[in-house]
Amino acid sequence: MKKTLSITAIALLFTMFACNKEKCKSMTVVKDCTGTYLRLDGKDFHVCNEEKLSSFSSGTTITASFKTIENCKALEEKFVCKMYHKNEGWIEVVNLK
């Protein structure tokens, strides 16, 4: 019984800290020649795993969970236009609703 309680407590603590890194919000998909973004409160977040949003067109509102990441190795080789798109950094989409 004590072992089960300890495991449950550890799992709960881990989940609490993991949730701080993820955000679940209603956002708008923004696509242009520079990449795919999720817009939240007027700020655009550059999506690293943009294949998760391939079925959504620009302007679609979705609910997404995501986590911020330092850089995006997956898109280093992808050609993008030279247009500047102000953004708040890279994110990785975890879940879509």
C-alpha distances in whole Angstrom, upper triangle without the diagonal:
4,5,5,6,9,10,11,12,14,15,16,18,20,21,23,25,26,27,29,31,32,34,34,38,41,43,46,47,50,52,55,57,54,51,49,47,45,46,44,46,49,48,48,45,46,44,43,42,44,44,41,44,47,47,47,51,52,51,48,46,42,39,37,34,35,35,38,39,41,43,44,45,45,48,50,52,53,56,56,59,61,60,58,55,53,49,46,45,43,40,38,37,34,34,37,37
4,5,5,6,9,10,10,12,14,15,16,18,20,21,23,24,26,28,30,31,33,34,37,40,43,46,47,50,51,54,56,54,50,48,46,44,46,43,45,48,47,47,44,45,43,42,41,44,44,41,44,47,47,48,51,51,51,48,46,42,39,37,34,34,34,36,37,39,42,43,44,44,47,49,51,52,55,55,58,59,59,56,54,52,48,45,44,42,39,37,37,33,34,37,37
4,5,5,6,9,10,11,12,14,15,17,18,20,21,22,24,26,28,29,32,32,36,39,41,45,45,48,49,52,54,51,48,46,44,42,44,42,44,47,45,45,42,43,41,40,38,42,41,39,42,45,45,46,49,50,50,47,44,41,37,35,32,33,32,34,35,37,39,40,41,41,44,46,48,49,53,53,56,57,57,54,52,50,46,43,42,40,37,35,34,31,32,35,35
4,5,5,6,9,10,11,12,14,15,16,18,20,21,22,25,26,27,29,30,33,36,39,42,42,45,47,50,52,49,46,44,42,40,42,40,42,45,43,43,40,41,39,38,37,39,39,36,39,42,42,43,46,47,47,44,41,38,34,32,29,30,30,33,34,36,38,39,40,40,43,45,47,48,51,51,54,55,55,53,50,48,45,42,40,38,35,33,32,29,29,32,32
4,6,5,6,9,10,10,12,14,15,16,19,20,21,23,25,26,28,29,32,35,38,41,42,45,47,50,51,49,46,43,42,39,41,39,40,44,42,42,39,40,38,38,37,40,40,37,39,42,43,43,46,47,46,43,41,37,34,32,29,30,29,32,33,36,38,39,40,40,43,45,48,48,51,51,54,55,54,52,49,47,44,40,39,37,34,33,32,29,29,32,32
4,5,5,6,9,10,11,12,14,15,17,18,20,22,24,25,27,28,32,35,37,41,42,44,46,49,50,48,45,42,41,39,40,38,40,43,41,41,38,39,37,36,36,39,39,36,39,42,42,43,46,46,46,43,41,37,34,32,28,29,28,30,31,33,36,37,38,38,41,43,46,46,50,50,53,53,53,50,48,46,42,39,38,36,33,31,31,28,29,32,33
4,5,5,6,9,10,11,12,14,16,16,18,21,22,23,25,26,30,33,35,39,39,42,43,46,47,45,42,40,38,36,38,36,38,41,39,39,36,37,34,34,33,36,36,33,36,39,39,40,43,44,44,41,38,35,31,29,26,26,25,28,29,31,33,34,35,35,38,40,43,43,47,47,50,51,50,48,45,44,40,37,36,33,31,29,28,25,26,29,30
4,5,5,6,9,10,10,12,14,15,16,19,21,21,23,24,27,31,33,36,37,40,42,45,46,44,41,38,37,34,36,34,36,39,37,37,34,35,33,33,32,35,35,32,34,37,38,38,41,42,41,39,36,32,29,27,24,25,24,27,28,31,33,34,35,35,38,40,43,43,46,46,49,50,49,47,44,43,39,36,35,33,30,28,27,24,24,27,27
4,5,5,6,9,10,11,13,14,15,17,19,20,23,24,27,31,33,36,37,40,42,45,46,44,41,38,36,34,35,33,35,38,36,36,34,35,33,33,32,35,36,33,35,38,39,39,42,42,42,39,36,33,29,27,24,25,24,26,27,30,33,34,35,36,38,40,43,43,46,46,49,50,49,46,43,42,38,35,34,32,29,28,27,24,25,28,28
4,5,5,6,9,10,11,12,14,16,18,19,22,23,27,30,32,35,36,38,40,43,44,42,39,36,35,33,34,32,34,37,35,35,32,33,31,31,30,33,34,31,34,37,37,38,41,41,41,38,36,32,29,26,23,23,22,24,25,27,30,31,32,33,36,37,40,41,44,44,47,47,47,44,41,40,36,33,31,30,27,26,26,22,24,27,28
4,5,5,6,9,10,10,12,15,16,17,19,20,24,27,29,33,33,36,37,40,42,39,36,34,32,30,32,30,32,35,33,33,30,31,29,28,27,30,30,28,30,33,34,34,37,38,38,35,33,29,26,23,20,20,19,22,23,26,28,29,30,30,33,35,38,38,42,41,44,45,45,42,39,38,34,31,30,28,25,23,23,19,20,24,25
4,5,5,6,9,10,11,13,15,16,18,19,22,26,28,31,32,35,37,40,42,39,36,34,32,29,30,28,30,33,32,32,29,30,29,28,28,30,31,28,30,34,34,34,37,37,37,34,31,28,24,22,19,20,19,22,23,26,29,30,31,32,34,36,39,39,42,42,44,45,44,42,39,37,33,30,29,28,25,23,23,19,20,23,24
4,5,5,6,9,10,11,14,15,17,19,23,26,28,31,32,35,37,40,41,39,36,33,31,29,30,28,30,32,31,31,28,29,28,28,28,30,31,29,31,34,35,35,37,37,37,35,32,29,25,23,19,20,18,20,22,24,27,28,30,31,33,35,38,38,41,41,44,44,43,41,38,36,32,29,28,26,24,23,23,20,21,24,25
4,5,5,6,9,10,12,13,16,18,21,25,26,30,30,33,34,37,38,36,33,31,29,27,28,26,29,31,29,29,26,27,25,25,24,27,28,26,28,31,32,32,35,35,35,33,30,27,24,21,17,17,16,18,19,21,24,25,27,27,30,32,35,35,38,38,41,41,41,38,35,34,30,27,25,24,21,20,20,17,19,22,23
4,5,5,6,9,10,11,13,15,18,22,23,27,28,30,32,35,37,34,31,29,27,24,26,24,26,29,27,27,24,25,23,23,23,25,26,24,26,29,30,29,32,32,32,30,27,24,20,18,14,15,14,17,18,21,24,25,27,27,29,31,34,34,37,37,39,40,39,37,34,32,28,25,24,22,19,18,18,15,16,19,20
4,6,5,7,10,10,13,14,18,21,23,27,28,30,32,35,37,35,32,29,27,24,25,23,24,28,26,26,23,25,24,24,24,27,28,25,27,30,31,30,33,33,32,30,27,24,20,18,15,15,14,17,19,21,24,26,28,28,30,32,35,35,38,37,40,40,39,36,33,31,28,24,24,22,20,19,19,16,17,20,21
4,5,5,7,10,12,15,18,22,23,26,27,29,31,34,35,33,30,28,25,23,24,22,24,27,25,25,22,23,22,22,23,25,27,25,26,30,31,30,33,32,32,30,28,25,21,19,15,14,12,14,16,18,21,23,25,26,28,30,33,33,36,35,38,38,37,34,31,29,26,22,21,20,18,17,18,16,18,21,22
4,5,6,7,10,13,16,20,21,24,24,27,28,31,33,30,27,25,23,21,22,21,23,25,23,23,20,21,19,19,19,22,23,21,23,26,28,27,30,29,29,27,25,22,19,16,12,11,10,12,14,17,19,20,22,23,25,27,30,30,33,32,35,36,35,32,29,28,24,21,19,18,15,14,14,12,14,17,19
4,5,5,7,9,13,17,18,21,22,25,27,30,32,29,26,24,21,19,20,18,20,23,21,21,18,20,19,19,19,22,23,20,22,25,26,25,28,27,27,25,22,19,16,13,10,10,9,12,15,18,20,21,24,24,26,28,31,31,33,32,35,35,34,32,28,27,23,20,19,18,15,14,14,11,13,15,17
4,6,7,10,13,17,18,21,23,25,27,30,31,29,26,24,21,19,19,17,19,21,19,20,17,19,19,19,20,22,24,22,23,27,28,26,29,28,27,26,23,20,17,15,11,11,9,11,13,16,19,21,23,24,26,27,31,30,33,32,34,34,33,30,27,25,21,18,17,17,14,14,15,13,15,18,19
4,7,10,13,17,17,20,20,22,24,27,28,25,23,21,18,16,18,16,18,20,18,17,15,16,15,16,17,19,21,19,20,24,25,24,26,25,25,24,22,19,16,13,10,8,5,7,10,13,15,17,20,20,22,24,27,27,29,28,30,31,30,27,24,22,18,15,14,13,11,11,12,11,13,16,18
4,7,10,13,14,17,18,20,22,25,27,24,21,19,16,14,15,14,16,19,17,16,13,15,14,15,15,17,19,16,17,21,22,21,23,23,22,21,18,16,13,10,6,5,5,8,11,14,16,17,20,20,21,24,27,26,28,27,30,30,29,27,23,22,18,15,14,13,10,9,9,8,10,12,14
4,6,10,11,14,15,18,20,23,26,23,21,18,15,12,13,11,13,16,14,14,12,14,14,16,16,17,19,16,16,20,21,19,21,21,20,18,15,13,10,8,5,5,7,9,13,16,18,18,22,21,22,25,28,26,29,27,29,30,28,26,22,20,17,14,14,13,10,11,10,9,10,11,13
4,7,9,13,14,17,20,23,26,24,21,18,15,12,13,11,13,16,15,15,13,16,15,17,16,17,19,15,15,19,19,17,20,19,18,16,13,10,7,5,4,7,9,12,16,19,21,21,24,23,24,26,29,28,30,28,30,31,29,27,23,22,18,17,17,16,12,12,10,9,8,9,10
4,6,10,12,15,18,22,25,23,20,17,14,10,10,8,10,13,13,13,13,15,15,18,17,17,19,16,15,19,19,16,18,17,15,14,10,8,5,6,7,9,12,14,17,21,22,22,25,24,24,27,30,28,29,27,29,30,27,25,22,20,17,16,17,16,13,14,11,12,11,10,10
4,7,10,13,17,20,23,22,20,16,13,9,9,7,10,12,13,13,13,16,15,18,18,17,19,16,14,17,17,14,15,14,12,10,7,6,4,7,9,11,14,16,20,23,23,23,26,25,25,28,30,28,29,27,28,29,26,25,21,20,17,17,18,18,15,15,13,14,12,10,9
4,7,9,13,16,20,19,16,13,10,6,5,5,8,10,10,10,10,13,12,16,16,14,17,14,12,15,15,12,13,11,9,8,5,5,6,7,10,11,14,15,18,21,21,21,24,22,22,25,27,24,25,23,24,25,23,21,17,17,14,14,16,15,13,14,12,14,13,10,11
4,6,10,13,17,16,14,11,8,6,5,7,10,10,10,9,10,12,12,16,16,14,16,14,11,13,13,10,10,8,6,6,4,6,9,10,13,13,16,17,19,22,22,21,24,22,21,24,26,23,23,21,21,23,20,19,15,15,14,15,16,16,14,15,13,16,15,12,13
4,7,10,14,13,11,7,6,5,6,9,13,12,12,9,10,10,10,13,13,10,13,11,8,10,11,7,7,5,5,5,6,7,10,10,13,13,16,17,18,21,20,18,21,19,18,21,22,19,20,18,19,20,18,17,14,15,13,15,15,14,13,14,12,15,14,12,13
4,7,10,10,8,6,5,6,7,11,13,11,11,8,9,9,10,13,14,11,14,13,10,11,13,9,8,5,6,8,10,11,14,14,16,15,18,17,19,21,19,18,21,19,17,20,21,18,18,15,15,17,14,14,11,12,11,14,14,14,14,15,14,17,17,15,17
4,7,8,6,5,6,9,10,14,17,15,14,10,11,10,10,13,13,10,12,13,10,10,12,9,8,5,8,10,13,14,16,16,18,17,19,19,20,21,19,17,19,17,15,18,18,15,14,12,12,15,13,13,10,13,13,15,15,15,15,16,15,19,19,17,19
4,5,6,7,9,12,13,17,19,16,15,12,13,11,12,14,15,12,14,16,13,12,15,13,10,8,11,14,16,17,20,19,22,20,22,21,21,22,19,18,20,18,15,17,17,14,12,9,9,11,9,11,9,12,13,16,16,16,17,18,18,22,22,20,22
4,6,8,11,14,16,20,22,19,18,14,15,12,13,14,16,13,15,17,15,14,16,15,13,12,15,17,20,21,23,22,24,22,23,22,21,22,19,17,18,17,13,15,14,11,9,6,6,8,8,10,9,13,14,17,17,16,18,19,19,23,24,23,25
4,7,9,13,14,18,20,18,16,12,12,9,11,12,14,12,15,17,15,15,18,16,15,13,16,18,20,20,22,21,22,20,20,19,18,18,15,14,15,14,11,12,13,10,8,5,6,7,7,8,7,10,11,14,13,13,15,16,18,21,23,22,25
4,7,10,13,16,19,17,15,11,10,7,8,9,11,8,11,13,11,11,14,13,12,11,14,15,17,17,19,17,19,17,18,16,16,17,14,12,14,12,9,12,13,9,9,7,9,11,10,11,9,12,11,13,12,11,12,13,14,18,19,18,21
4,7,10,13,16,15,13,9,8,6,6,8,9,6,9,10,8,9,12,10,10,9,11,12,14,14,15,14,15,14,15,15,15,17,15,13,15,13,11,14,15,12,13,11,13,15,13,13,10,12,11,13,12,10,11,11,11,15,16,15,17
4,6,10,13,12,9,6,5,4,5,9,10,8,12,12,9,11,14,11,11,9,10,11,12,12,13,12,13,12,13,13,14,16,14,13,16,15,13,16,18,15,16,13,15,16,14,13,10,10,8,10,10,9,9,10,10,14,15,14,16
4,7,10,10,8,6,5,7,7,11,12,10,13,12,10,12,14,11,12,10,10,10,9,9,10,9,11,10,12,12,14,16,16,15,19,17,16,19,21,19,20,17,19,20,18,16,12,12,10,10,11,10,9,10,9,13,13,12,14
4,7,6,5,4,6,9,10,14,15,14,17,15,13,16,17,14,13,11,10,10,9,10,11,11,13,12,14,14,16,18,18,18,22,21,19,22,24,22,22,19,20,21,18,16,12,11,9,10,12,12,11,13,13,16,16,14,16
4,5,5,6,8,11,13,16,17,16,19,17,15,19,19,16,16,14,12,13,10,11,11,11,12,12,13,13,17,19,20,20,23,23,22,24,27,25,25,23,23,24,21,19,15,13,11,10,13,13,12,14,13,16,16,15,16
4,6,8,11,14,16,20,21,20,23,21,19,22,23,19,19,16,14,15,13,14,13,14,15,15,16,16,19,21,22,23,27,26,25,27,30,28,28,25,25,25,22,20,16,14,12,11,15,16,15,18,17,19,19,18,19
4,7,10,13,16,19,21,20,23,22,19,22,22,19,18,15,13,15,13,15,16,16,17,17,18,17,20,21,22,22,26,26,24,26,28,26,26,23,22,22,19,16,13,11,10,10,14,16,16,19,18,21,21,20,21
4,7,10,13,16,18,17,21,20,18,20,22,19,18,15,14,16,14,15,15,15,16,14,15,14,16,17,18,19,22,22,21,22,25,23,23,20,20,20,17,14,11,8,7,7,10,12,12,16,16,19,20,19,20
4,6,9,13,15,14,17,17,15,17,19,16,16,13,12,14,13,14,15,14,15,13,14,12,14,16,15,16,19,19,17,19,22,19,20,17,17,17,15,12,9,7,5,6,8,10,10,13,13,17,18,17,19
4,6,9,12,11,15,14,13,16,18,16,16,14,14,15,14,14,14,12,12,10,10,9,11,12,12,12,16,16,15,17,19,18,19,16,17,18,16,14,10,9,5,5,6,6,6,9,10,14,15,15,18
4,6,9,9,13,13,12,14,17,15,15,13,15,16,16,15,16,13,14,11,11,10,10,11,10,9,13,12,11,13,16,14,15,13,15,15,14,12,9,9,6,7,6,5,6,9,10,14,16,16,19
4,6,5,9,9,9,11,14,13,14,13,15,15,15,14,14,11,12,9,10,9,10,12,10,9,12,10,10,13,15,13,15,14,16,17,17,15,13,13,10,11,9,6,5,6,7,11,13,13,16
4,6,9,9,10,12,15,15,17,16,18,18,18,17,17,14,13,11,11,10,9,10,8,6,8,7,7,10,12,11,14,13,16,18,18,17,15,15,13,13,10,6,6,6,8,11,14,15,18
4,5,6,8,10,13,13,15,16,18,17,18,16,16,13,13,10,11,12,11,13,12,9,10,7,8,12,14,12,15,15,18,20,20,20,18,18,16,16,13,10,8,6,7,9,11,12,16
4,5,5,7,10,10,12,12,15,14,15,14,15,13,14,12,14,14,14,16,14,11,12,10,9,13,14,12,14,13,16,19,18,18,16,17,15,16,14,11,10,8,8,11,12,12,15
4,5,5,8,10,12,14,16,15,17,15,16,14,15,14,16,17,17,19,17,13,14,11,11,15,15,13,15,15,18,21,21,21,19,21,19,20,18,14,13,11,10,12,12,12,15
4,6,8,9,12,13,16,14,14,12,13,11,12,12,14,16,16,19,17,15,16,13,14,17,18,16,19,18,21,24,23,23,20,22,19,19,18,15,12,10,7,9,9,8,12
4,6,5,8,10,12,10,11,10,12,10,12,12,15,16,17,20,19,16,18,15,14,18,19,16,18,17,19,22,21,21,18,20,17,18,17,15,13,11,9,11,11,9,11
4,6,8,10,13,12,14,13,15,14,16,16,19,20,20,22,20,17,18,15,14,18,18,15,17,16,18,22,21,21,19,21,19,21,20,17,16,14,12,14,14,12,14
4,7,10,12,10,12,12,14,14,17,17,20,22,23,25,24,21,22,19,18,22,22,19,20,20,21,25,24,24,22,24,22,23,22,20,18,16,14,16,14,12,13
4,7,8,6,9,9,12,12,16,16,20,21,22,25,23,21,23,20,19,23,23,20,21,19,21,24,22,22,19,21,20,21,21,19,17,16,13,16,14,11,12
4,6,6,9,11,14,15,18,19,22,22,24,26,24,22,24,21,20,23,23,20,20,18,19,22,20,20,18,20,19,21,21,20,18,18,16,19,17,14,15
4,6,9,11,14,15,18,18,21,21,23,25,23,21,23,21,19,22,23,19,19,17,17,19,17,18,15,17,16,18,19,18,17,18,16,19,18,15,16
4,6,10,13,14,18,18,21,22,24,26,25,23,26,24,22,25,26,23,23,20,20,22,19,19,16,17,17,18,20,19,18,19,17,20,19,16,16
4,6,10,12,16,17,20,21,23,26,25,23,26,24,22,26,27,24,24,22,22,25,22,22,19,20,18,20,21,20,18,18,15,18,16,12,12
4,7,10,13,15,18,20,22,25,25,24,27,25,24,27,28,25,26,24,25,27,24,23,20,20,18,19,20,19,17,17,14,16,14,11,10
4,6,10,12,16,18,20,24,23,22,25,23,23,26,28,25,26,24,26,28,25,24,21,21,19,19,19,18,15,15,12,13,10,7,7
4,7,10,14,16,19,22,23,22,25,23,23,27,29,26,28,26,28,29,27,26,22,22,19,18,19,18,14,14,10,11,8,6,5
4,6,10,13,16,19,20,19,21,20,20,24,26,24,26,24,26,28,26,25,21,21,17,16,16,14,11,10,7,7,6,5,6
4,7,10,13,17,18,17,20,19,20,23,26,24,27,25,28,29,27,26,22,21,18,16,16,14,10,9,6,5,5,6,9
4,7,10,13,14,14,17,16,17,20,23,22,24,23,25,26,25,23,20,19,15,13,12,10,6,5,4,5,7,9,12
4,6,10,12,12,15,16,17,19,22,22,24,23,26,26,25,23,20,19,15,12,11,9,6,5,7,7,10,13,16
4,7,9,10,14,15,15,17,20,20,22,21,24,24,23,20,18,16,12,10,8,6,4,6,9,10,13,16,19
4,6,8,11,12,13,14,18,18,21,20,22,23,22,20,18,17,13,11,8,6,5,7,10,12,15,18,21
4,7,10,12,13,13,17,18,20,19,22,21,22,19,18,16,13,11,8,7,8,10,14,16,19,21,25
4,6,9,9,9,13,14,16,16,19,19,19,17,16,16,13,12,8,6,9,10,14,16,19,21,25
4,5,6,7,10,11,14,14,17,18,18,17,16,16,14,13,10,7,8,9,12,15,18,20,23
4,6,5,8,10,13,14,18,19,20,19,19,19,17,17,13,11,12,12,15,17,20,22,26
4,6,8,8,12,13,17,19,20,20,19,20,18,18,15,11,12,11,13,15,18,20,23
4,6,5,8,10,13,15,16,16,16,17,16,17,13,11,12,12,14,17,20,20,24
4,6,8,10,13,14,16,16,16,18,17,18,14,12,15,15,18,20,23,24,28
4,6,9,13,14,17,18,18,20,19,21,18,16,18,17,20,22,25,26,29
4,6,10,12,14,16,16,18,18,20,17,15,17,17,18,21,23,24,27
4,7,9,12,14,15,18,18,20,18,17,19,19,21,24,26,26,29
4,7,8,10,11,14,15,18,16,15,18,19,20,24,25,25,28
4,6,9,10,14,15,19,18,18,20,21,23,27,28,27,30
4,6,9,12,15,18,17,18,21,23,24,28,30,29,32
4,6,10,12,16,16,17,20,22,24,27,29,28,30
4,6,9,13,13,15,18,21,22,26,28,27,29
4,6,10,11,12,15,18,19,23,24,24,26
4,7,9,12,14,17,19,23,24,24,26
4,6,8,11,14,16,19,21,21,23
4,7,9,13,15,18,20,20,22
4,7,10,13,16,18,19,22
4,7,10,13,16,17,20
4,6,9,12,13,17
4,6,9,11,15
4,6,8,11
4,7,10
4,7
4
